Amino acid sequence: MTLNHEQVRIVLGARSGVPIIVAIHSTERGKALGGCRLWHYPDWRDGLADALRLAEGMTAKNAAAGLQHGGGKTVVALPAGFVLDAQARREVMLDVGDLIESFDGSYATGPDVGTTPEDMAVIGERTGEVFCRPEAAGGSGDCSPYTAIGVLAAMRAVCGELDGSTELRGRRVTVVGLGHVGTPLVRALHADGAVLTVTDIDPARRALAAALGATWVDIDRAPTVPADILVPAALGGLLTRELVPHLRCRGIVGPANNQLAEPEVARLLSARGIIWATDHLASAGGVVYAVARELHGVDHQQALERVLSIEDTVRSQLRSVHTRGQVA
Ligand SMILES: NC(=O)c1ccc[n+]([C@@H]2O[C@H](COP(=O)([O-])OP(=O)(O)OC[C@H]3O[C@@H](n4cnc5c(N)ncnc54)[C@H](O)[C@@H]3O)[C@@H](O)[C@H]2O)c1
């Protein structure tokens, strides 16, 4: 395997004793940005593989979103079964802050799967290189709702390419994963009149499905339910070459990073006539919003407009792919 990252640092946290990995893929366009994932892995090397892959994806995402930033990622690789109480969690975040500070401003982090704006406030006790602290702690708060707004914008572009209408009312949409992004997303889709099918590994999320009148299906079935749009909103790798022949959707748009299990899947989707909005663009709303507010100092409305412009960017991308007859 070739290492094409600028820097990778792995430490055992001085306070927590937990493996923490920061991978910086590129700073060519500017400071590397990428969130902090806290997850259980069978082996810390699986966390390293995730950090390398996700950091590279962030370079592509930030560039696709037009940001003058490179890509990086932090992974806290918890051993299987490791339980974090409040004190241990605080120690982990302080350790993360120290590691990020050691990069002398070439990398900044934010929330990702398993971490919250409150965690960012703790990281912020050790470094200024952190986005999305709660507003009371000087940040722009949880960016997940803006990621959801970006997904909806991308979805309108895909619907427009499908049949000329960007309208979401009456569209059959299947959402896999009802977390920080999936939840505001299904609420907005419900308000827009979409017909929802949903799933999550956490059965507690059934209550949300019931409240919205959404159909709950088993995880294994969800991607093959007939739908206009399939939304990968859990972890990456949902779209495998084995799954593609069984898909019964017309378009795929979601926030999950690294949706394709392998690059070849993009070609297989295209060959089946399924329109896929690249995850780099569809998931960019949160980082676009946070950078606009915290680095460029623009107000809420202007930042929101930048998120909504993802619709035009996705439309242009889909059209250029069409014109060139190839997948992105
Ligand atoms: N939060 C953001 O602003 C943001 C920004 C860009 C990309 N993303 C990506 O979007 C995805 C979702 O992010 P999030 O912040 O909502 O994460 P989250 O951890 O809040 O939610 C993920 C949800 O998926 C569920 N889940 C996990 N594995 C599953 C499986 N196999 N099948 C079905 N459900 C499963 C979890 O129970 C949880 O409810 C992640 O891939 C993340 O990297 C998030």
Ligand as a Chemical Component Dictionary entry (heavy atoms), coordinates in Angstrom:
data_LIG
# 
_chem_comp.id                   LIG 
_chem_comp.type                 NON-POLYMER 
_chem_comp.pdbx_formal_charge   0 
_chem_comp.three_letter_code    LIG 
# 
loop_
_chem_comp_atom.comp_id 
_chem_comp_atom.atom_id 
_chem_comp_atom.alt_atom_id 
_chem_comp_atom.type_symbol 
_chem_comp_atom.charge 
_chem_comp_atom.model_Cartn_x 
_chem_comp_atom.model_Cartn_y 
_chem_comp_atom.model_Cartn_z 
_chem_comp_atom.pdbx_ordinal 
LIG N1  N1  N 0  -22.735 15.141 11.163 1  
LIG C1  C1  C 0  -22.351 15.785 10.080 2  
LIG O1  O1  O 0  -22.497 17.011 9.959  3  
LIG C2  C2  C 0  -21.737 15.019 8.941  4  
LIG C3  C3  C 0  -21.073 15.740 7.932  5  
LIG C4  C4  C 0  -20.569 15.042 6.843  6  
LIG C5  C5  C 0  -20.689 13.678 6.771  7  
LIG N2  N2  N 1  -21.312 13.010 7.796  8  
LIG C6  C6  C 0  -21.427 11.569 7.667  9  
LIG O2  O2  O 0  -22.812 11.225 7.651  10 
LIG C7  C7  C 0  -23.008 9.988  8.317  11 
LIG C8  C8  C 0  -23.987 10.168 9.473  12 
LIG O3  O3  O 0  -23.450 11.139 10.359 13 
LIG P1  P1  P 0  -24.174 11.476 11.747 14 
LIG O4  O4  O 0  -23.465 12.666 12.280 15 
LIG O5  O5  O -1 -25.647 11.494 11.566 16 
LIG O6  O6  O 0  -23.739 10.206 12.590 17 
LIG P2  P2  P 0  -24.508 9.612  13.870 18 
LIG O7  O7  O 0  -23.534 8.731  14.544 19 
LIG O8  O8  O 0  -25.196 10.687 14.634 20 
LIG O9  O9  O 0  -25.660 8.728  13.204 21 
LIG C9  C9  C 0  -25.430 7.545  12.525 22 
LIG C10 C10 C 0  -26.688 6.702  12.712 23 
LIG O10 O10 O 0  -26.542 5.531  11.922 24 
LIG C11 C11 C 0  -26.912 4.414  12.714 25 
LIG N3  N3  N 0  -26.209 3.263  12.172 26 
LIG C12 C12 C 0  -24.925 2.864  12.377 27 
LIG N4  N4  N 0  -24.648 1.769  11.659 28 
LIG C13 C13 C 0  -25.792 1.470  10.974 29 
LIG C14 C14 C 0  -26.143 0.456  10.046 30 
LIG N5  N5  N 0  -25.278 -0.485 9.682  31 
LIG N6  N6  N 0  -27.391 0.472  9.509  32 
LIG C15 C15 C 0  -28.290 1.428  9.880  33 
LIG N7  N7  N 0  -28.014 2.404  10.771 34 
LIG C16 C16 C 0  -26.778 2.435  11.298 35 
LIG C17 C17 C 0  -26.560 4.778  14.134 36 
LIG O11 O11 O 0  -27.321 4.026  15.080 37 
LIG C18 C18 C 0  -26.919 6.267  14.159 38 
LIG O12 O12 O 0  -28.269 6.494  14.523 39 
LIG C19 C19 C 0  -21.613 9.518  8.734  40 
LIG O13 O13 O 0  -21.074 8.706  7.733  41 
LIG C20 C20 C 0  -20.824 10.814 8.816  42 
LIG O14 O14 O 0  -19.435 10.612 8.606  43 
LIG C21 C21 C 0  -21.840 13.645 8.858  44 
# 
loop_
_chem_comp_bond.comp_id 
_chem_comp_bond.atom_id_1 
_chem_comp_bond.atom_id_2 
_chem_comp_bond.value_order 
_chem_comp_bond.pdbx_ordinal 
LIG N1  C1  SING 1  
LIG C1  O1  DOUB 2  
LIG C1  C2  SING 3  
LIG C2  C3  SING 4  
LIG C2  C21 DOUB 5  
LIG C3  C4  DOUB 6  
LIG C4  C5  SING 7  
LIG C5  N2  DOUB 8  
LIG N2  C6  SING 9  
LIG N2  C21 SING 10 
LIG C6  O2  SING 11 
LIG C6  C20 SING 12 
LIG O2  C7  SING 13 
LIG C7  C8  SING 14 
LIG C7  C19 SING 15 
LIG C8  O3  SING 16 
LIG O3  P1  SING 17 
LIG P1  O4  DOUB 18 
LIG P1  O5  SING 19 
LIG P1  O6  SING 20 
LIG O6  P2  SING 21 
LIG P2  O7  DOUB 22 
LIG P2  O8  SING 23 
LIG P2  O9  SING 24 
LIG O9  C9  SING 25 
LIG C9  C10 SING 26 
LIG C10 O10 SING 27 
LIG C10 C18 SING 28 
LIG O10 C11 SING 29 
LIG C11 N3  SING 30 
LIG C11 C17 SING 31 
LIG N3  C12 SING 32 
LIG N3  C16 SING 33 
LIG C12 N4  DOUB 34 
LIG N4  C13 SING 35 
LIG C13 C14 SING 36 
LIG C13 C16 DOUB 37 
LIG C14 N5  SING 38 
LIG C14 N6  DOUB 39 
LIG N6  C15 SING 40 
LIG C15 N7  DOUB 41 
LIG N7  C16 SING 42 
LIG C17 O11 SING 43 
LIG C17 C18 SING 44 
LIG C18 O12 SING 45 
LIG C19 O13 SING 46 
LIG C19 C20 SING 47 
LIG C20 O14 SING 48 
# 
